């Protein structure tokens, strides 16, 4: 069934835009927060960007982006031909370069078919530079559909054993189950985003450090998002945290978007906030 | 790290992060080896074992198939431990 896509010219059309999957394996590590902020960040830089919620049955991206009351049609409606793409896309009110394609709340994950997803991505690629696929947790159908057409993958990881292990498992899946892998094309470009990072705890030896995680997973680090109250505050009010320019997490996401677009920036918010003296006694 | 580390480690159970790192490194290395193996290996191992057991009563653990890969070559190594006549029923699993 996958072979049938070749004559749609899908591969060529999609190459005009970049499909980015935000994935992790483990749940609750910050995929949706990252999808919302990266989408907003790219859009603010002037790139036409769409963020798609692949978490069918458990949609949340609309909530994090604050457009939950504007959802009329969803991704599955479009795949099933019950609505046009333009009817389902929600244009962000803060930044008109950003659109959201919400997941269905009522359907089953199996409603996502390889062909259906491929056709929607192909249509989106005509007028979007970046297509961000917000993956559900796990390694089942919904997650596989979210990564299948990806050009780039952002693996969101917490500095914690189960998250790091799941991320590594996801790297294996990206390398074997994607369309690029099946067609023997250049592999998906994989990036690491370390979130919920507490420099203080790292200094105390209680948390894996940026260097530790990077050494274990050996991936290009796109950003380090500090554990921050501002993330919860932002999602409480339906504002992607990247718009909270005063917060450390918001600034870390801005850096992450710039790095994705090719800027070389040093990591911020990775060292202990305490002074010299505190650090001396902290080890 | 500072001189005070040793002191702290005695009192605060410091270093759970280094334990985590060590465990993860082992686990990830192990997972990655398994991942690189062709998916037919377990079935191949089972079928070879069945075939051998038609002729010789070997222990189920007596056949090991290992797979290694470097930049240029792939190695498929097949190891069958045949029991001695004398210790026919005592062939130890490895």
Interface residues (C-beta under 8 A of the other chain):
Chain A: X160 X161 X164 X165 X168 X169 X172 X176 X202 X204 X205 X206 X207 X208 X209 X212 X215 X216 X217 X280 X281 X283
Chain B: X1 X2 X4 X5 X8 X12 X14 X15 X16 X17 X18 X20 X21 X23 X24 X25 X27 X28 X31 X32 X35
